[in-house]
């Protein structure tokens, strides 16, 4: 009976550890996705600023 309880505790601990690893993995993926979105938005803003800078400097011909 004591062996069964010990095995149940071990099984429960393994399951908890597994869930913690999965949680940490999901957190990393969400953080990475968020950073990817930020990178894309920053690149888009950089391109817009480059276009505005070119237009303001008079380097670009009027359409």
Secondary structure as the mmCIF struct_conf table of DSSP 4:
data_model
#
loop_
_struct_conf.conf_type_id
_struct_conf.id
_struct_conf.beg_label_comp_id
_struct_conf.beg_label_asym_id
_struct_conf.beg_label_seq_id
_struct_conf.end_label_comp_id
_struct_conf.end_label_asym_id
_struct_conf.end_label_seq_id
HELX_RH_AL_P HELX_RH_AL_P1 UNK A 2 UNK A 57
TURN_TY1_P TURN_TY1_P1 UNK A 58 UNK A 58
BEND BEND1 UNK A 60 UNK A 60
HELX_LH_PP_P HELX_LH_PP_P1 UNK A 61 UNK A 62
#
